[in-house]
Amino acid sequence: MLGELGFVLHTITEAKQRAFRTMIFNNTIYEGRHHIQQVDAVYIKEFQTFSALPLEKLIRLGALMHYCYASWDVAHLALQRGDEQRLAQRTQIHD
C-alpha cells in the first residue's frame, strides 16, 4: 500500500523479537528469538524527485536522516539537491 503512494522502504532501525509463545530463555521471558513483535522502519517518498522539494525541506530532511537515522546516503542526496538549488538561485540573481 505504501508503495502505491510512492514510498519505498529505506531502512529498519530496530526490530524487537520474542519467542512465538511465552518461553523462558536465559531466565527471562523477554529474550528474543525469531518471531518479530515490533519493527521500526523508515520509508522515504520518491527520493528520485528530491530536487522538486523546497530548499528548507531538503535541509531538514538531510539533518533528520543524518542525526536521527545515521542514513548518510539519503542525507547527502538531500543536501546535494539543496546545494544545487542554492547555486541555481545565485546564478539567476547574477544573470
N, C-alpha and C positions, 0 to 999 in steps of 0.2 A: 504494500500500500504506500509506503513512504517513497519507494522507487517511482511510482506513478506520479508523485508530486514533485519529482526532481531531486530527491535526497539520495545520497549514497552513504553507506556505512564507511566511516573513516577509521575509527579505532574503538577498541573495547578497553576501558580504563580499569575496570575492576570486575571480577567475577567471583561471586560467593557460591561455594559448593557445599553441599551437605550429602549425607547418605540418603538414599531414596526413602528408606524407612528409618525411624529413630533407632540408632545403634550407638553403642559406646566404643569409641576408638581412643586410645591413649587417655583413658579416664575422663572423657568429655563427650557430650552429645553434639558438640559444635565442630568437631573435627571434620573437615571436608573430605569428600570422596568424589564421585563422578556426576552426581545429579546437580545441575546448575539451578540454584534457587533464585539468584538475582544477578543481573549484569548491568553495568553502567556502560552505555555506548554513546559515541559521538557521531552524529550524522551531519553531513555538510550538504547544503543545497547548491547544486550547479556550480562547482568550483571552476569549471571551464569558462564561466562568464563573470569572474570576479571583476574584470575591467569595467563592467556596467555599474558596479556599486559606487556610491559616493565616497569620496576620499576619507571622510570621517569614519564611515563604517569599515573601510578597509583597514584603517589604523586600529580601530577597536578589535576587529577580528584577528588581526595579527598579534596584538598584545594578549588577547584571550587564549588563542591557540598556543602561543609560546609559554606563557606563565602558568596557565591552568592545566594544560594537557601535554606539555613538552612536545608538541607537534610542530617541530621546526620547519618541516617541509611546507605545510599549509601557511604557517606564519610568514615564511619567506615569500611565498607566492602572493599573499595578500599585500605585504609591504612593498613588494616589487611592483605590483599593479598600481599601488598608491604613488610610488615614485614616478612611474610613467605618467600618471595623471598630472602630478605636480610639474613635471618637465613640460608637458604639453600646454599647461596653463601659462607657464612662464614664457614659452615660445610664442604663444598667441599674444601676450602682453607686449612683447618686444618687436613683433612684426608690424 
